[in-house]
Amino acid sequence: MSLRVLAISSSRVGKSGYLQEAALFISRFLGNNPLNIAFIPYAAVDGDYEAYAQKVRLPLQALPYKIEVAEPENARSVIEQSDVIMVGGGNTFKLLHDIYELGLFEIIQQKVNSGTPYIGWSAGSNIAGKTIGTTNDMPIIEPKTFEAFGFLPFQINPHYINVKPENHNGETRDERLSEFMKLNPNIPVIGLPEGAALKLEDGLLTLIGEYNGVLFQAESGFKSPVRYEVPSRTDLSYLL
């Protein structure tokens, strides 16, 4: 059974509404059949998971999907009975911590590896890659490990932007991602700007959306990773 993964950079694009642009990706990915979706909300720090789920339901209400939140007390059964796994954004460290703490890592991984579609945005996209080592989030809690699901065998950096304000002396995003690759030279990194997503379906990995992404990859003869612009609709299947 081939993997089906949709990794979206962000819940918002510019001044658009919450999941307004992402809803288009989701509907095209899942189609128009009724589906039961298990929503994994643990990236939210305030703990009001039903409120978070309702926030997700509203922009998707015209679609024929039933979204059930995986509360800690019923998460396993909700996930087992679902047709789709959907993971929201927030803090990546808390998301991965809670997934391990609740004993849900293996059931999600096995279910998706068996063909259940996986949809994530922001933190939910981070954990679709090999590790969470290229998240933009603060480490507010320590997960058991940084190891993520590995549905996509590389690193993802959602909300990618490489802007350095005047007189700012901190590292740019490119510098931070290059630092990761210097210590992990065999793991490519894809930067996903807001409005872009990665879609894996039928063995084909494609960058979708209206915005170009970037790829950082180690190359023979170069001391630092090489940065490539990745135009929208590029076939990235060679990274699998």
Phi and psi in degrees as a GROMACS rama.xvg file:
@    title "Ramachandran Plot"
@    xaxis  label "Phi"
@    yaxis  label "Psi"
@TYPE xy
-84.5883  150.07  SER-2
-70.7945  145.237  LEU-3
-126.445  111.421  ARG-4
-134.147  134.064  VAL-5
-124.246  110.755  LEU-6
-111.782  107.417  ALA-7
-99.9497  140.179  ILE-8
-63.3476  -43.6337  SER-9
-154.76  163.431  SER-10
-80.9492  -21.3224  SER-11
-130.061  152.933  ARG-12
-128.639  116.216  VAL-13
58.6664  -127.538  GLY-14
-97.6556  14.5453  LYS-15
-70.3462  163.653  SER-16
-73.9135  171.116  GLY-17
-62.0086  123.363  TYR-18
59.7673  15.0833  LEU-19
-60.9276  -49.6099  GLN-20
-76.4142  -37.9153  GLU-21
-63.5851  -30.743  ALA-22
-59.0248  -33.4656  ALA-23
-66.9128  -44.1885  LEU-24
-59.5981  -45.7025  PHE-25
-64.7906  -45.658  ILE-26
-65.4937  -39.0316  SER-27
-69.0634  -32.4696  ARG-28
-74.1265  -42.2068  PHE-29
-94.345  -23.3289  LEU-30
83.1677  -165.789  GLY-31
-108.208  12.3652  ASN-32
-83.4837  147.448  ASN-33
-61.9897  132.514  PRO-34
-140.176  146.074  LEU-35
-95.5952  121.589  ASN-36
-109.799  127.236  ILE-37
-89.8141  116.254  ALA-38
-96.1771  122.936  PHE-39
-97.654  110.291  ILE-40
-103.838  9.36419  PRO-41
-73.0742  -5.05394  TYR-42
-72.8032  -16.2519  ALA-43
-71.4402  133.376  ALA-44
-89.1657  -24.648  VAL-45
-77.9739  -13.7511  ASP-46
81.4945  -0.39488  GLY-47
-88.7381  80.6376  ASP-48
-72.8758  -33.0661  TYR-49
-66.9679  -38.5528  GLU-50
-63.3888  -38.7541  ALA-51
-64.892  -45.3018  TYR-52
-61.2339  -40.1406  ALA-53
-64.5704  -36.2619  GLN-54
-61.7755  -34.9574  LYS-55
-76.0188  -37.975  VAL-56
-63.0751  -38.516  ARG-57
-57.2264  -51.6699  LEU-58
-72.4017  -11.11  PRO-59
-108.109  8.64505  LEU-60
-67.1401  -21.8302  GLN-61
-79.1975  -8.95805  ALA-62
-94.8548  152.781  LEU-63
-83.2965  47.0214  PRO-64
-116.953  141.453  TYR-65
-101.727  119.322  LYS-66
-104.532  114.894  ILE-67
-112.807  127.458  GLU-68
-75.4508  136.717  VAL-69
-88.8622  83.2552  ALA-70
-66.4636  151.837  GLU-71
-51.5209  -35.9141  PRO-72
-78.3142  -17.6406  GLU-73
-129.676  13.7946  ASN-74
-58.5052  -43.9401  ALA-75
-61.3015  -45.7745  ARG-76
-68.4001  -38.4899  SER-77
-61.982  -44.1523  VAL-78
-66.1818  -44.3679  ILE-79
-60.1392  -35.8312  GLU-80
-90.6159  0.72368  GLN-81
-85.6431  156.835  SER-82
-95.6646  -19.833  ASP-83
-144.432  142.97  VAL-84
-105.68  125.948  ILE-85
-125.486  128.948  MET-86
-124.1  120.52  VAL-87
-83.6121  171.576  GLY-88
-88.1726  174.766  GLY-89
145.985  -131.975  GLY-90
-96.2854  120.036  ASN-91
-65.6954  -37.0733  THR-92
-64.9391  -43.4421  PHE-93
-66.9061  -40.198  LYS-94
-57.1123  -52.215  LEU-95
-69.3972  -38.4359  LEU-96
-55.5345  -49.282  HIS-97
-69.4724  -36.7475  ASP-98
-60.6473  -42.7322  ILE-99
-69.6356  -44.4518  TYR-100
-61.5251  -35.7006  GLU-101
-87.7332  1.46722  LEU-102
70.0619  33.785  GLY-103
-105.105  -6.78768  LEU-104
-59.0259  -51.4526  PHE-105
-67.4789  -40.0482  GLU-106
-65.9555  -39.1662  ILE-107
-66.9766  -46.6318  ILE-108
-60.6268  -45.6685  GLN-109
-65.886  -39.666  GLN-110
-65.4366  -43.9555  LYS-111
-69.6358  -40.5935  VAL-112
-64.0428  -19.496  ASN-113
-91.2499  2.60425  SER-114
116.114  -5.20359  GLY-115
-68.761  127.822  THR-116
-61.492  141.401  PRO-117
-117.863  128.54  TYR-118
-125.916  130.869  ILE-119
-143.103  155.049  GLY-120
-135.595  146.988  TRP-121
54.82  -114.144  SER-122
-56.9253  -36.3611  ALA-123
-64.5378  -26.8941  GLY-124
-79.3141  -38.6163  SER-125
-53.1176  -44.5721  ASN-126
-80.0254  -2.18661  ILE-127
-79.4129  -17.4163  ALA-128
-88.1686  -164.592  GLY-129
-70.7071  -47.337  LYS-130
-142.071  174.101  THR-131
-97.4473  20.6041  ILE-132
-66.9562  -10.5744  GLY-133
-118.957  24.5971  THR-134
-70.9054  158.113  THR-135
-93.651  -0.884524  ASN-136
-83.8334  160.786  ASP-137
-79.8005  141.304  MET-138
-80.0214  75.3154  PRO-139
-78.3904  -13.8071  ILE-140
-151.553  150.533  ILE-141
-99.418  113.733  GLU-142
-73.0129  166.258  PRO-143
-55.2667  -38.7908  LYS-144
-156.751  162.751  THR-145
-84.3461  -6.00892  PHE-146
-64.191  126.574  GLU-147
-104.264  -167.52  ALA-148
-69.8254  -29.7132  PHE-149
71.7233  22.7175  GLY-150
-62.7296  -33.7121  PHE-151
-113.278  122.39  LEU-152
-83.2453  45.5128  PRO-153
-154.988  -176.725  PHE-154
-96.5223  149.962  GLN-155
-120.799  138.304  ILE-156
-121.67  96.0073  ASN-157
-69.8129  167.853  PRO-158
54.9147  32.241  HIS-159
-63.3532  131.741  TYR-160
-156.531  146.224  ILE-161
-129.152  72.3878  ASN-162
-119.379  133.959  VAL-163
-117.427  109.102  LYS-164
-60.3721  151.357  PRO-165
-58.756  134.769  GLU-166
70.3063  10.005  ASN-167
-88.9807  131.885  HIS-168
-107.102  3.15555  ASN-169
-78.6902  172.331  GLY-170
-72.1781  148.514  GLU-171
-77.2478  168.012  THR-172
-61.3621  -41.728  ARG-173
-60.89  -39.7871  ASP-174
-64.9657  -39.6829  GLU-175
-66.8025  -42.4019  ARG-176
-68.5401  -33.6874  LEU-177
-66.4769  -36.0152  SER-178
-61.8067  -42.7629  GLU-179
-58.1527  -45.0103  PHE-180
-71.3579  -27.0755  MET-181
-65.472  -30.5987  LYS-182
-94.0274  -14.859  LEU-183
-134.56  63.5509  ASN-184
-66.1048  -17.5123  PRO-185
-93.0257  3.39451  ASN-186
-114.333  107.744  ILE-187
-64.4956  158.305  PRO-188
-127.253  131.664  VAL-189
-109.894  124.775  ILE-190
-92.5026  122.294  GLY-191
-107.015  107.689  LEU-192
-69.6876  157.778  PRO-193
-58.3218  133.617  GLU-194
98.4946  -2.08308  GLY-195
-116.352  160.173  ALA-196
-153.91  161.32  ALA-197
-109.89  132.282  LEU-198
-121.683  123.593  LYS-199
-112.528  119.579  LEU-200
-157.109  135.305  GLU-201
54.0857  35.9962  ASP-202
76.0322  5.85161  GLY-203
-110.432  122.772  LEU-204
-105.053  122.247  LEU-205
-131.771  139.999  THR-206
-82.6715  125.093  LEU-207
-122.415  165.994  ILE-208
107.9  -177.465  GLY-209
-93.7081  -2.46673  GLU-210
-118.29  146.076  TYR-211
-76.0885  148.516  ASN-212
-104.527  -173.664  GLY-213
-132.827  150.866  VAL-214
-126.16  127.826  LEU-215
-106.255  126.449  PHE-216
-146.487  138.345  GLN-217
-71.5604  137.586  ALA-218
-130.446  140.538  GLU-219
-58.6167  134.031  SER-220
92.3929  -6.29268  GLY-221
-114.2  131.273  PHE-222
-73.0964  -33.1839  LYS-223
-109.334  155.539  SER-224
-61.2743  148.763  PRO-225
-93.9324  135.394  VAL-226
-101.252  125.295  ARG-227
-117.789  137.375  TYR-228
-73.1684  137.057  GLU-229
-119.548  104.471  VAL-230
-64.9064  150.964  PRO-231
-55.7979  146.635  SER-232
73.9285  13.6446  ARG-233
-72.6638  137.168  THR-234
-81.2681  115.51  ASP-235
-109.842  20.2996  LEU-236
-60.5636  -22.0874  SER-237
-67.315  -14.0335  TYR-238
-81.903  -11.8886  LEU-239
